[in-house]
Amino acid sequence: MSARSRELAGLIVAALLAGLALASITIARDAEVSASAVTWGALFLALYLVAHVVVRRTAPYADGALLPLAAVLTAFGIASIYRLDAQDGGRQAVWVAIGVAVLCGTLIALRHDYRVLESYRYLFGVAVLCGTLIALRNDYRVLESYRYLFGVAAVALLLLPSVPGVGERVNGVKLWVSVGPLQFQPGEVAKLCLILFLAGYLREKREVLAQGRLKDLGPLVAIWGAAMLVIVQTNDLGSALLNFGIFLAMLYVATARAAFVAAGLVLFLAGAAVLYNAIDHVQNRVTIWLHPWTDDRVYCALNGKLEYRQDCASYQLVKSLYSIANGGFGGTGLGKGTFTSVDGTQLIPYLRTDFIFSAIAQELGLVGAAALLLVFMVFVVRGMRVALQARDGFSKLLAAGLTFGFALQAFIIVGGVLRVVPLTGITLPFVSYGGTSVVANFVLLALLLLVSNRANTPR
């Protein structure tokens, strides 16, 4: 069976899962079988069939598992969000459709050679993605010659939420930008810009960096400084960890020097320790992570009174852990979870974004949550396989950076929900509610498909 045939079969399975999920939700909510589940499954399949046809025409030799895996993840996400709020579920479905359209536009625009993006990387970071990509239809690898502009765009986008009058503070961190009715998270685009910059820079400097001369380590210090600045400006440890982690992973891929990774980790931990004592919000996040429950009442900054921490600062995390525990091994079933109190108050704030994994774990249990994580793991394995198959240094670094960034982002948010790491405000790729994240991850998927197609094209 060819890669495209396997892809088609996988998309059919994903559509069946989407239809069954919606059917389960409507049965639990309305106590009846609705024809809307069949309609939704058909629309879901039709949407991804369009993407399949575009991939078949523009990237016929691309990996056949990536698109179906993304479809399964979006099916998980839409079903979970729809179960929590039907209107938000509809909006998320629209964003997925837009993301698929951007995926198709990227593949069509860059079907000849994705390296052309290199010459337009600044526009890629600050302009509308789809229009920019259409202008880059000849060779994506040309992006490499504009790597410094991508680097500047990445830093600018990361700092954009801290601009007065533009940035918006949500849950104590500045990750969002509001311009009129438009609200988006520039960090998602900044992540792609950073990966494009590093792929070009490290391809050029990898031999020099591998020698370990001190004068060539300036970028390491500069990006470390940028990561620390992001923590100071946005009060968010997760974004800094994500972007600095991507840098260290790509640096290791380029140089094979584990010492660089160790030095980078030491620098990050040292900087984070200093900022821990200087920034109250970072200190509170770490305290909530280490000690979410207290036996004695402590000061609550939300109301100025003495409260148990689980009833104040760590309320969100504690309720999330209870939600996961309530799911047990097999879950309560789709549509049967408990996410509101008797009077209709939402038990877990920001459930559709930061804590969507908690909702999935409660209704699908350990089995369903593990299955979701397995889908993420298979996506990462296929992405790394694409990196190994890539023929040129820029493509290899690009695929490795995109895949590691995807994996690290999933780990940070799931780890935060499970108390493995401090809780952050980033999204679960393809699953959490949010248009910026969905569209950015479909661009990531398109670039992986293009690299895979180039690597597998017969010479």
C-alpha positions in Angstrom: 0.0 0.0 0.0 1.4 3.4 -1.0 1.9 6.3 1.5 -1.1 8.2 0.0 -3.4 5.1 0.3 -2.3 4.6 4.0 -3.0 8.3 4.5 -6.5 8.0 3.0 -7.3 4.9 5.2 -6.1 6.8 8.3 -8.3 9.8 7.5 -11.3 7.5 7.2 -10.5 6.1 10.6 -10.1 9.6 12.0 -13.5 10.6 10.6 -15.2 7.6 12.2 -13.7 8.5 15.5 -14.9 12.1 15.1 -18.5 10.9 14.3 -18.5 8.3 17.1 -17.3 10.9 19.6 -20.0 13.4 18.7 -22.6 10.6 18.8 -21.5 9.6 22.3 -21.8 13.2 23.4 -25.3 13.7 22.0 -26.5 10.4 23.4 -25.2 11.4 26.9 -26.6 14.9 26.7 -29.9 14.4 24.9 -30.6 10.7 25.5 -31.1 10.1 21.8 -29.1 9.3 18.7 -28.8 12.4 16.4 -28.2 12.4 12.7 -25.8 15.3 13.3 -23.1 12.9 14.3 -23.2 11.3 10.8 -23.2 14.7 9.2 -20.3 15.9 11.3 -18.3 12.8 10.5 -19.0 13.3 6.8 -18.0 16.9 6.9 -14.9 16.1 8.9 -13.9 13.5 6.3 -14.7 15.8 3.4 -12.4 18.5 4.9 -9.5 16.2 5.3 -10.1 14.6 1.9 -9.5 18.1 0.4 -6.2 18.2 2.3 -5.5 14.6 1.1 -6.0 15.5 -2.5 -3.8 18.6 -2.2 -1.0 16.5 -0.6 -1.4 13.8 -3.3 -0.9 16.5 -6.0 1.8 18.6 -4.3 3.7 16.2 -2.0 3.0 12.7 -3.3 6.1 11.2 -1.6 5.4 12.8 1.9 5.0 10.7 5.0 1.6 9.0 5.0 1.0 9.1 8.8 1.4 12.8 9.6 -1.9 14.1 8.2 -4.1 11.3 9.7 -2.4 11.8 13.1 -3.2 15.5 13.0 -6.8 14.6 12.1 -7.1 12.3 15.1 -5.8 15.1 17.4 -8.2 17.7 16.0 -11.0 15.2 16.4 -10.1 14.8 20.0 -10.0 18.5 20.5 -13.2 19.5 18.7 -15.2 16.7 20.5 -13.9 17.7 23.9 -14.5 21.4 23.3 -18.0 20.8 21.9 -18.9 18.7 24.9 -17.9 21.6 27.2 -19.5 24.4 25.0 -21.3 23.8 21.7 -20.6 27.3 20.4 -16.9 27.1 21.2 -16.8 23.6 19.6 -18.3 25.2 16.4 -15.7 28.0 16.5 -12.9 25.4 16.9 -14.2 23.5 13.9 -14.0 26.7 11.9 -10.5 27.3 13.0 -9.6 23.7 12.0 -11.1 24.4 8.6 -9.0 27.6 8.3 -5.9 25.6 9.4 -6.5 23.0 6.8 -6.9 25.8 4.2 -3.6 27.3 5.3 -2.0 23.8 5.1 -3.3 23.4 1.5 -2.2 26.9 0.6 1.3 26.3 2.0 1.7 23.0 0.1 0.5 24.5 -3.1 2.6 27.6 -2.8 5.8 25.7 -1.8 5.3 22.6 -3.9 8.4 23.2 -5.9 10.8 23.9 -3.1 10.0 25.1 0.4 13.4 26.6 0.9 12.2 29.8 -0.9 10.7 30.8 2.5 14.2 31.7 3.6 14.2 35.0 1.6 10.9 36.0 3.1 11.2 34.9 6.7 10.5 38.4 8.1 7.2 38.6 6.2 6.5 35.1 7.4 6.7 36.2 11.0 4.7 39.4 10.8 2.3 39.1 7.9 -0.7 36.9 7.2 0.7 33.4 6.8 -1.3 32.3 3.8 -0.5 35.3 1.7 3.1 35.2 2.5 3.5 31.6 1.6 1.8 32.1 -1.8 4.6 34.5 -2.6 7.2 31.8 -1.8 6.3 29.2 -4.3 9.7 28.5 -5.8 12.1 27.1 -3.1 11.5 27.0 0.7 15.2 26.6 1.4 15.9 30.2 0.3 14.6 31.1 3.8 18.1 30.3 5.1 19.6 33.5 3.7 17.2 35.6 5.8 17.7 33.8 9.1 18.6 36.9 11.0 15.4 38.6 10.1 13.5 35.5 11.3 15.5 35.8 14.6 14.5 39.4 15.0 10.9 38.7 14.2 10.8 35.8 16.7 12.1 38.1 19.5 9.7 40.9 18.5 6.7 38.6 18.5 7.7 37.2 21.9 7.9 40.7 23.4 4.8 42.0 21.6 2.4 41.0 24.5 4.4 43.3 26.8 3.7 46.4 24.7 1.3 48.7 26.7 -2.1 48.9 25.1 -1.5 45.9 22.9 -0.7 43.0 25.3 -3.4 41.4 27.4 -2.8 39.8 30.7 -4.7 36.5 31.1 -4.4 34.4 34.3 -1.4 36.4 35.4 0.7 36.1 32.2 1.1 38.3 29.2 0.8 35.9 26.2 -2.0 37.5 24.2 -2.3 40.5 21.9 -5.6 42.3 21.2 -6.0 44.6 18.2 -9.6 45.6 17.9 -11.8 42.5 17.8 -8.7 40.4 16.9 -7.0 38.4 19.7 -4.1 36.1 19.0 -1.1 34.5 20.7 2.1 35.7 18.9 4.2 33.2 20.7 2.9 30.4 18.4 4.1 32.3 15.3 7.4 33.3 17.1 8.1 29.6 17.6 8.0 28.9 13.9 10.2 32.0 13.2 12.7 30.9 15.8 12.9 27.4 14.2 13.4 28.8 10.7 16.2 31.1 12.0 18.0 28.4 13.9 17.7 26.0 11.0 19.5 28.5 8.7 22.0 29.7 11.2 23.0 26.4 12.6 23.4 24.9 9.1 25.9 27.6 8.3 27.7 27.6 11.6 27.5 24.0 12.8 31.1 23.1 11.9 32.5 26.2 13.6 30.3 25.6 16.7 31.3 22.0 16.9 34.9 23.2 17.6 33.7 24.8 20.8 35.5 28.1 20.5 34.2 30.7 23.0 33.9 33.4 20.4 31.4 31.3 18.5 29.1 30.8 21.5 27.6 34.3 21.3 24.3 33.1 19.9 23.9 30.7 22.9 24.3 33.6 25.3 22.1 35.9 23.2 19.2 33.4 23.0 19.6 32.6 26.7 19.3 36.4 27.4 16.2 36.6 25.2 14.6 33.7 27.1 15.3 35.4 30.4 13.8 38.6 29.0 10.7 36.8 27.9 10.2 35.6 31.5 10.6 39.1 32.8 8.3 40.7 30.3 5.5 38.1 30.2 5.8 36.4 33.6 5.6 33.0 31.8 8.2 30.4 32.4 6.7 28.0 29.9 7.2 30.1 26.8 10.9 30.7 27.7 11.4 27.0 28.4 9.8 26.0 25.1 11.8 28.3 22.9 15.1 27.8 24.8 14.5 24.0 24.7 14.0 24.1 20.9 17.3 26.0 20.6 19.2 23.5 22.7 17.8 20.5 20.8 18.6 22.0 17.4 22.1 23.0 18.6 22.7 19.4 19.7 21.4 18.1 16.3 23.7 20.5 14.5 26.9 19.9 16.5 26.4 16.6 18.4 28.0 18.3 21.4 26.2 17.3 24.6 28.3 19.8 26.5 26.5 22.7 24.8 23.1 21.3 26.0 24.4 20.8 29.5 25.8 24.4 29.6 22.5 25.7 28.2 20.5 23.9 30.9 22.8 25.2 33.6 22.4 28.8 32.3 18.6 28.4 32.1 18.3 27.0 35.6 20.6 29.6 37.0 18.6 32.4 35.3 15.3 31.0 36.3 16.5 30.7 39.9 17.4 34.3 40.0 14.1 35.4 38.4 12.2 33.1 40.8 13.3 35.4 43.6 12.7 38.6 41.6 9.2 37.9 40.0 6.3 37.1 42.3 4.2 35.4 39.6 7.0 32.9 38.8 7.5 32.2 42.5 3.8 31.6 42.9 3.7 29.2 40.0 6.5 27.2 41.5 5.0 27.2 45.0 1.6 26.0 43.5 3.5 23.2 41.7 5.4 22.0 44.8 2.7 22.6 47.5 -0.8 22.8 46.0 -2.4 21.7 49.2 -1.9 23.3 52.7 -3.2 22.2 56.1 -3.0 25.8 57.4 -4.6 28.9 55.9 -2.2 31.1 53.9 -2.6 34.6 52.5 -4.7 34.6 49.3 -3.8 37.4 46.9 -7.2 37.1 45.1 -9.3 38.3 48.1 -6.7 39.5 50.6 -7.9 36.9 53.2 -6.4 33.8 54.8 -7.5 30.7 52.8 -6.3 27.2 52.2 -4.1 27.3 49.1 -6.3 24.7 47.4 -9.2 27.1 47.7 -7.2 30.0 46.3 -4.0 30.1 44.3 -3.9 26.4 43.4 -7.6 26.0 43.0 -7.4 25.5 39.3 -4.6 22.8 39.5 -6.2 21.0 42.4 -9.6 20.8 40.7 -7.8 19.6 37.5 -6.2 16.7 39.5 -9.5 15.8 41.0 -11.0 15.7 37.5 -8.3 13.3 36.3 -8.7 11.1 39.3 -12.4 11.0 38.8 -11.9 9.5 35.4 -10.2 6.4 36.8 -9.2 3.7 34.4 -11.9 3.7 31.8 -13.4 7.2 32.3 -16.9 8.4 32.9 -17.8 8.4 29.2 -18.0 11.3 26.7 -20.6 13.8 27.8 -20.8 12.4 31.3 -18.0 14.2 33.1 -18.5 16.7 35.9 -17.2 20.1 35.1 -19.7 22.4 36.7 -21.2 22.8 40.2 -24.8 22.4 41.0 -25.4 26.1 40.4 -23.6 26.0 37.0 -20.3 27.4 38.1 -17.3 26.1 36.1 -15.2 24.0 38.4 -11.9 24.3 36.4 -11.2 27.8 35.0 -9.7 27.9 31.4 -10.8 24.3 30.9 -11.0 24.5 27.1 -7.5 25.9 26.8 -5.0 25.2 29.6 -6.8 22.2 31.1 -8.3 20.4 28.1 -6.3 17.3 28.9 -8.0 17.1 32.3 -11.4 17.0 30.6 -10.3 14.3 28.3 -8.7 12.3 31.1 -11.9 12.4 33.2 -14.3 11.3 30.4 -12.0 8.8 28.6 -10.0 7.7 31.7 -6.4 6.5 31.8 -7.0 4.5 28.6 -8.2 7.4 26.6 -5.6 9.8 27.9 -2.8 7.3 27.2 -4.2 6.8 23.7 -4.1 10.6 23.1 -0.5 10.8 24.3 0.3 7.8 22.1 -0.9 9.7 19.1 1.4 12.6 20.0 4.3 10.2 20.4 3.7 8.6 17.0 3.5 12.0 15.4 6.9 12.9 17.0 8.4 9.6 15.9 7.2 10.2 12.3 8.5 13.8 12.4 12.0 12.7 13.6 11.9 10.0 10.9 11.4 12.8 8.4 14.4 14.7 9.9 16.6 11.6 9.5 15.5 11.1 5.9 16.2 14.8 4.9 19.0 15.2 2.4 20.3 18.7 3.2 21.3 20.3 6.4 18.7 23.0 6.4 15.8 20.6 5.9 17.2 18.2 8.5 17.4 20.9 11.1 14.0 22.3 10.1 12.2 19.0 10.5 14.0 18.2 13.8 13.2 21.6 15.2 9.6 21.5 14.2 9.1 18.1 15.7 11.0 18.7 18.9 9.0 22.0 19.4 5.8 20.1 18.9 6.9 17.4 21.4 8.2 19.8 24.0 5.0 22.0 23.9 2.8 18.9 24.4 5.1 17.8 27.3 5.1 21.2 29.0 1.3 21.6 29.1 0.5 17.9 29.9 3.3 17.9 32.5 1.9 21.1 34.1 -1.6 19.6 34.3 -0.1 16.4 35.9 2.2 18.3 38.3 5.4 17.0 36.6 6.5 20.6 35.8 5.1 24.0 36.9 1.9 25.0 35.2 2.1 27.3 32.1 -0.2 29.0 29.8 0.7 27.4 26.5 -1.7 25.2 24.5 -1.9 21.5 23.7 -1.2 21.3 19.9 -4.2 20.6 17.7 -6.4 19.9 20.8 -6.7 23.1 22.9 -9.2 25.8 22.0 -7.6 28.6 20.1 -7.2 29.8 16.5 -3.6 30.9 16.6 -2.4 27.6 17.9 -4.4 25.5 15.4 -3.3 27.6 12.3 0.4 27.6 13.5 0.4 23.9 14.0 -1.1 23.3 10.5 1.8 25.4 9.1 4.2 23.2 11.1 2.5 20.1 9.6 2.8 21.6 6.0 6.5 22.2 6.4 7.1 18.7 7.7 5.1 17.2 4.7 7.2 19.3 2.3 10.5 18.2 3.9 9.3 14.6 3.8 8.2 14.8 0.2 11.6 16.2 -0.8 13.4 13.5 1.1 11.4 10.7 -0.4 11.2 12.0 -4.0 13.1 9.5 -6.3 16.3 11.0 -7.6 
